[in-house]
Amino acid sequence: MHKFLFSDLEDTPTVIDYLEVQSYEMNVYLVYLMVGDKSGMVYDKKGKPMRFFSTGHIRESFAHCSVEKSVMKHDTPYDEMIGNPPKSAEQMALPFSMDLPY
């Protein structure tokens, strides 16, 4: 798995084949990328997974890039806590628009 450093991506127009937003509770979003034959998470300058705090933050951060496909996956621990059946092994990926609002 490749580590994409955000500092390398933020000023470099890049063709991103696949961008996956991984949505967690408390407005925390992580980004997984596929660029050519490399795939992996986006990391900050300290070597930790880069935390984005809104979908707008993600769109603005990658606005200079050409994103071929983007999706969002949401993970929540609450289903099992409230008596719902366990989650399926496959997370549902919903389309995610990279277009900035006007």
Contacts in CASP RR format, 6 or more apart in sequence:
PFRMAT RR
TARGET T0000
AUTHOR 0000-0000-0000
METHOD contacts of the structure
MODEL  1
MHKFLFSDLEDTPTVIDYLEVQSYEMNVYLVYLMVGDKSGMVYDKKGKPM
RFFSTGHIRESFAHCSVEKSVMKHDTPYDEMIGNPPKSAEQMALPFSMDL
PY
1 39 0 8 1.000
1 40 0 8 1.000
1 41 0 8 1.000
2 38 0 8 1.000
2 39 0 8 1.000
2 40 0 8 1.000
3 40 0 8 1.000
3 41 0 8 1.000
3 43 0 8 1.000
3 47 0 8 1.000
4 33 0 8 1.000
4 35 0 8 1.000
4 38 0 8 1.000
4 40 0 8 1.000
4 41 0 8 1.000
4 42 0 8 1.000
4 43 0 8 1.000
5 42 0 8 1.000
5 43 0 8 1.000
5 44 0 8 1.000
5 45 0 8 1.000
5 47 0 8 1.000
6 42 0 8 1.000
6 43 0 8 1.000
6 44 0 8 1.000
6 45 0 8 1.000
6 50 0 8 1.000
6 61 0 8 1.000
7 44 0 8 1.000
7 45 0 8 1.000
9 42 0 8 1.000
9 62 0 8 1.000
9 65 0 8 1.000
10 61 0 8 1.000
11 64 0 8 1.000
12 64 0 8 1.000
13 64 0 8 1.000
13 65 0 8 1.000
13 66 0 8 1.000
14 35 0 8 1.000
14 65 0 8 1.000
14 66 0 8 1.000
15 35 0 8 1.000
15 65 0 8 1.000
15 66 0 8 1.000
15 68 0 8 1.000
16 33 0 8 1.000
16 34 0 8 1.000
16 35 0 8 1.000
16 62 0 8 1.000
16 65 0 8 1.000
16 66 0 8 1.000
16 67 0 8 1.000
16 68 0 8 1.000
17 34 0 8 1.000
17 35 0 8 1.000
17 36 0 8 1.000
17 68 0 8 1.000
17 69 0 8 1.000
18 33 0 8 1.000
18 34 0 8 1.000
18 39 0 8 1.000
18 68 0 8 1.000
18 69 0 8 1.000
18 70 0 8 1.000
18 71 0 8 1.000
19 31 0 8 1.000
19 32 0 8 1.000
19 33 0 8 1.000
19 34 0 8 1.000
19 62 0 8 1.000
19 67 0 8 1.000
19 69 0 8 1.000
19 70 0 8 1.000
19 71 0 8 1.000
19 96 0 8 1.000
19 98 0 8 1.000
20 31 0 8 1.000
20 32 0 8 1.000
20 33 0 8 1.000
20 70 0 8 1.000
20 71 0 8 1.000
20 72 0 8 1.000
20 73 0 8 1.000
20 93 0 8 1.000
21 29 0 8 1.000
21 30 0 8 1.000
21 31 0 8 1.000
21 52 0 8 1.000
21 55 0 8 1.000
21 58 0 8 1.000
21 70 0 8 1.000
21 71 0 8 1.000
21 72 0 8 1.000
21 73 0 8 1.000
21 96 0 8 1.000
22 29 0 8 1.000
22 30 0 8 1.000
22 31 0 8 1.000
22 32 0 8 1.000
22 72 0 8 1.000
22 73 0 8 1.000
22 75 0 8 1.000
23 29 0 8 1.000
23 72 0 8 1.000
23 73 0 8 1.000
23 74 0 8 1.000
23 75 0 8 1.000
24 30 0 8 1.000
24 74 0 8 1.000
24 75 0 8 1.000
25 76 0 8 1.000
25 77 0 8 1.000
27 53 0 8 1.000
27 54 0 8 1.000
28 51 0 8 1.000
28 52 0 8 1.000
28 53 0 8 1.000
29 51 0 8 1.000
29 52 0 8 1.000
29 53 0 8 1.000
29 54 0 8 1.000
29 55 0 8 1.000
29 57 0 8 1.000
29 58 0 8 1.000
30 41 0 8 1.000
30 42 0 8 1.000
30 49 0 8 1.000
30 50 0 8 1.000
30 51 0 8 1.000
30 52 0 8 1.000
31 41 0 8 1.000
31 42 0 8 1.000
31 50 0 8 1.000
31 52 0 8 1.000
31 58 0 8 1.000
31 62 0 8 1.000
32 39 0 8 1.000
32 40 0 8 1.000
32 41 0 8 1.000
32 42 0 8 1.000
33 39 0 8 1.000
33 40 0 8 1.000
33 41 0 8 1.000
33 42 0 8 1.000
34 40 0 8 1.000
41 49 0 8 1.000
41 50 0 8 1.000
42 49 0 8 1.000
42 50 0 8 1.000
43 49 0 8 1.000
43 50 0 8 1.000
44 50 0 8 1.000
44 51 0 8 1.000
52 58 0 8 1.000
52 61 0 8 1.000
55 72 0 8 1.000
55 96 0 8 1.000
56 100 0 8 1.000
59 98 0 8 1.000
59 99 0 8 1.000
59 100 0 8 1.000
60 100 0 8 1.000
62 98 0 8 1.000
63 98 0 8 1.000
63 100 0 8 1.000
67 98 0 8 1.000
70 95 0 8 1.000
70 96 0 8 1.000
70 97 0 8 1.000
70 98 0 8 1.000
71 93 0 8 1.000
71 94 0 8 1.000
71 95 0 8 1.000
71 96 0 8 1.000
72 93 0 8 1.000
72 94 0 8 1.000
72 95 0 8 1.000
72 96 0 8 1.000
73 91 0 8 1.000
73 92 0 8 1.000
73 93 0 8 1.000
73 94 0 8 1.000
74 91 0 8 1.000
74 94 0 8 1.000
75 91 0 8 1.000
79 85 0 8 1.000
79 86 0 8 1.000
79 87 0 8 1.000
80 86 0 8 1.000
80 87 0 8 1.000
END
